[in-house]
């Protein structure tokens, strides 16, 4: 989305509020989620606004804001809870069960539907890696954006948006497109009862979301 050039991108603004107590938008400093949501609604300009966010924390202000739930087009990128637990633990060994994030993601999915919003778009990361052009074309069609095949590749580099959380973006910063990579972790759901319990808790929410995933031709996958 950053590569497109025709979309204004905010990188994890609600997590910034949680972690630091403030976030920047359009030259202003916001100190609450409510303030940020108001500024998002009042912004001017013709370009679409894309918010990339995490769900390792629960944001009550979003869940209770009916206007945001119904006006925005929500899309969720999912991967298995086993993968999330292992990769998250590698960077944050003190992680809590909630931080796997799939339960919160499913709660947000249901909140959008219950509020009468557009059905959220669920993208399986395996599908995205297997067939990035088809998946992104389908996503763009669903949200009313023109598909840009040139945005499927980019220059491998760090970005200023990632400075505060750079260690979480090392793999992305070294990539130049959608590609599958095999990562090895010292602690996984196979050798850690704690991580296995975390994944087991989130597995039902993953299964519910995956059943609603965007389906495209991914070469027989």
C-alpha positions as CSV (number, residue, x, y, z in Angstrom):
1,X,0.0,0.0,0.0
2,X,2.9,2.3,0.7
3,X,4.3,1.5,-2.8
4,X,1.1,2.6,-4.6
5,X,1.6,6.3,-4.1
6,X,-2.1,7.1,-4.4
7,X,-3.0,6.1,-0.8
8,X,-2.2,7.9,2.4
9,X,-0.9,5.3,4.8
10,X,-0.9,5.4,8.6
11,X,1.3,2.8,10.3
12,X,-0.2,1.4,13.6
13,X,-1.6,4.7,14.9
14,X,-3.7,3.0,17.6
15,X,-0.8,0.9,18.8
16,X,1.3,4.1,19.0
17,X,-1.3,5.6,21.3
18,X,-1.2,2.5,23.5
19,X,2.6,2.3,23.6
20,X,3.6,6.0,23.7
21,X,0.4,8.0,24.6
22,X,0.4,9.9,21.3
23,X,0.4,9.5,17.5
24,X,0.9,11.9,14.6
25,X,-1.6,12.5,11.9
26,X,-1.7,15.2,9.2
27,X,0.7,17.4,11.2
28,X,-1.2,17.1,14.5
29,X,-0.5,15.1,17.6
30,X,-3.4,13.0,18.9
31,X,-3.4,11.7,22.5
32,X,-6.6,9.6,22.5
33,X,-8.2,7.2,20.1
34,X,-11.3,9.4,20.0
35,X,-9.3,12.4,19.0
36,X,-7.6,10.4,16.2
37,X,-10.9,9.0,14.9
38,X,-12.4,12.5,14.8
39,X,-9.4,13.8,12.8
40,X,-9.5,10.9,10.4
41,X,-13.2,11.8,9.7
42,X,-12.5,15.5,9.2
43,X,-9.5,15.2,6.9
44,X,-9.7,16.7,3.5
45,X,-8.1,15.5,0.3
46,X,-9.0,13.2,-2.5
47,X,-6.7,10.2,-1.7
48,X,-7.9,7.2,0.1
49,X,-6.7,6.6,3.7
50,X,-5.2,3.2,4.6
51,X,-4.6,2.3,8.3
52,X,-2.3,-0.7,9.0
53,X,-2.9,-1.9,12.6
54,X,-2.2,-4.8,14.9
55,X,-4.5,-6.7,17.2
56,X,-2.2,-7.9,19.9
57,X,-3.9,-5.3,22.0
58,X,-7.7,-4.7,22.3
59,X,-8.9,-1.2,21.4
60,X,-12.2,-0.5,23.1
61,X,-12.6,2.8,21.4
62,X,-12.6,1.2,18.0
63,X,-15.0,-1.6,19.0
64,X,-17.5,0.9,20.4
65,X,-17.3,3.4,17.5
66,X,-20.2,2.4,15.3
67,X,-19.4,5.0,12.7
68,X,-15.8,3.8,12.2
69,X,-17.0,0.2,12.1
70,X,-19.5,0.9,9.4
71,X,-17.8,3.6,7.3
72,X,-14.4,2.0,6.9
73,X,-13.6,-1.0,4.8
74,X,-11.9,-3.5,7.1
75,X,-9.5,-6.2,5.9
76,X,-7.8,-8.8,8.0
77,X,-4.5,-10.6,7.2
78,X,-4.3,-13.9,9.0
79,X,-1.8,-16.6,9.6
80,X,-1.9,-19.7,11.8
81,X,-1.8,-19.1,15.6
82,X,1.1,-21.6,15.8
83,X,3.2,-19.3,13.5
84,X,2.2,-16.2,15.3
85,X,3.0,-17.6,18.7
86,X,6.5,-18.7,17.7
87,X,7.5,-15.6,15.8
88,X,6.0,-13.2,18.4
89,X,7.8,-15.1,21.3
90,X,11.1,-14.8,19.4
91,X,10.9,-11.0,19.7
92,X,9.0,-10.7,22.9
93,X,9.5,-13.8,25.2
94,X,7.2,-12.2,27.9
95,X,4.3,-12.3,25.6
96,X,0.8,-12.9,26.9
97,X,-1.9,-15.1,25.4
98,X,-3.9,-12.1,24.2
99,X,-1.1,-10.9,22.1
100,X,-1.5,-13.7,19.5
101,X,-4.3,-11.4,18.4
102,X,-6.7,-13.7,16.6
103,X,-9.4,-13.6,19.3
104,X,-9.4,-9.8,19.1
105,X,-9.4,-9.9,15.4
106,X,-12.5,-12.1,15.4
107,X,-14.1,-9.8,17.9
108,X,-13.5,-6.9,15.6
109,X,-14.9,-8.9,12.6
110,X,-18.1,-9.6,14.5
111,X,-18.3,-6.0,15.7
112,X,-18.2,-4.7,12.1
113,X,-21.0,-7.1,11.1
114,X,-23.1,-6.4,14.1
115,X,-22.9,-2.7,13.5
116,X,-24.1,-3.2,9.9
117,X,-20.8,-2.5,8.2
118,X,-19.4,-4.0,5.0
119,X,-18.4,-7.6,5.4
120,X,-14.7,-7.5,6.3
121,X,-12.2,-9.0,3.8
122,X,-10.1,-11.8,5.2
123,X,-6.9,-12.6,3.5
124,X,-4.9,-15.7,4.3
125,X,-1.2,-15.0,4.3
126,X,-0.5,-18.3,2.5
127,X,-2.8,-17.4,-0.3
128,X,-1.2,-14.0,-0.6
129,X,2.3,-15.5,-0.9
130,X,1.1,-18.2,-3.3
131,X,-0.7,-15.8,-5.7
132,X,0.0,-12.1,-4.8
133,X,-1.4,-10.6,-8.0
134,X,-4.7,-12.5,-7.8
135,X,-5.2,-11.8,-4.1
136,X,-4.3,-8.1,-4.4
137,X,-6.4,-7.7,-7.5
138,X,-9.4,-9.2,-5.7
139,X,-8.8,-7.1,-2.6
140,X,-8.6,-3.9,-4.7
141,X,-11.8,-4.8,-6.5
142,X,-13.5,-5.4,-3.2
143,X,-12.6,-2.0,-1.7
144,X,-12.8,0.1,-4.9
145,X,-9.1,0.7,-5.6
146,X,-7.5,0.3,-9.0
147,X,-5.2,-2.7,-9.0
148,X,-1.5,-1.7,-9.4
149,X,0.7,-4.6,-10.5
150,X,3.8,-2.4,-10.1
151,X,3.1,-2.1,-6.4
152,X,3.7,-5.8,-5.9
153,X,7.4,-5.2,-5.7
154,X,9.4,-2.6,-3.9
155,X,12.9,-1.6,-2.8
156,X,14.3,-3.5,0.1
157,X,14.9,-0.8,2.8
158,X,13.9,0.5,6.2
159,X,11.2,3.0,6.3
160,X,10.7,6.0,8.6
161,X,7.3,4.7,9.7
162,X,9.0,1.6,11.2
163,X,11.7,3.4,13.3
164,X,10.1,2.8,16.7
165,X,9.4,-0.8,16.0
166,X,12.2,-1.5,13.6
167,X,13.1,-4.9,15.0
168,X,9.6,-6.2,14.2
169,X,10.1,-5.2,10.6
170,X,13.5,-6.6,9.8
171,X,12.2,-9.3,7.4
172,X,9.9,-6.9,5.6
173,X,12.7,-4.4,5.3
174,X,14.9,-7.0,3.6
175,X,12.2,-8.1,1.2
176,X,11.4,-6.7,-2.3
177,X,8.1,-8.5,-2.9
178,X,5.7,-11.1,-1.5
179,X,7.8,-14.3,-0.9
180,X,7.7,-17.3,1.3
181,X,10.4,-17.7,3.8
182,X,11.1,-20.4,6.3
183,X,12.0,-19.2,9.8
184,X,13.4,-21.4,12.6
185,X,12.6,-20.6,16.2
186,X,14.1,-21.9,19.4
187,X,10.6,-22.0,21.0
188,X,7.6,-23.3,19.1
189,X,4.3,-24.9,19.9
190,X,6.0,-28.3,19.5
191,X,8.5,-27.8,22.4
192,X,6.7,-25.2,24.5
193,X,3.5,-26.1,26.4
194,X,3.0,-22.4,27.1
195,X,3.0,-21.5,23.4
196,X,1.0,-24.6,22.5
197,X,-1.7,-23.4,25.0
198,X,-1.7,-19.9,23.5
199,X,-2.1,-21.3,20.0
200,X,-4.8,-23.7,21.1
201,X,-6.8,-20.8,22.6
202,X,-6.7,-18.8,19.4
203,X,-7.1,-21.7,16.9
204,X,-11.0,-21.6,16.9
205,X,-10.9,-17.9,16.0
206,X,-8.4,-18.5,13.3
207,X,-10.6,-21.3,11.9
208,X,-13.7,-19.1,11.9
209,X,-11.9,-16.3,10.1
210,X,-10.2,-18.6,7.6
211,X,-13.6,-20.0,6.6
212,X,-14.5,-16.5,5.5
213,X,-11.3,-15.8,3.6
214,X,-11.1,-14.2,0.2
215,X,-11.0,-17.1,-2.3
216,X,-9.0,-16.7,-5.5
217,X,-7.2,-19.1,-7.8
218,X,-3.9,-19.7,-6.1
219,X,-2.6,-22.4,-8.4
220,X,-4.5,-25.3,-6.9
221,X,-3.6,-24.4,-3.2
